[in-house]
Amino acid sequence: MNQAIQFPDREWWDESAGAVCFPALVNGFQMVCAVSGESLISRYGSDQTVLEFFHQHRWDLEEEAEEAIKAEREDAQGWVWLS
């Protein structure tokens, strides 16, 4: 599947989901990608905020999200969660 995927710089902390969420534009359609705060702390430590971790590791997380989108790993709400 050939998809044009872009990641605008519009991430946000979603308190109810406990996750940093960020949009992905897939062939012009918007999807929501998310990575839990717990996952970011588990991966990178606890000496910064989860948004700071996201900013520092944005390219790796976007690459992971791109693979998940290509593999069509959306949940029932259409969100792509990184583990």
Secondary structure, DSSP 8 states (H G I E B T S, - for coil): ----EE--S--EEETTTTEEEEEEEETTEEEEEEEEHHHHHHHH-SSS-HHHHHHHTHHHHHHHHHHHHHTT-B-TTS-EEE-
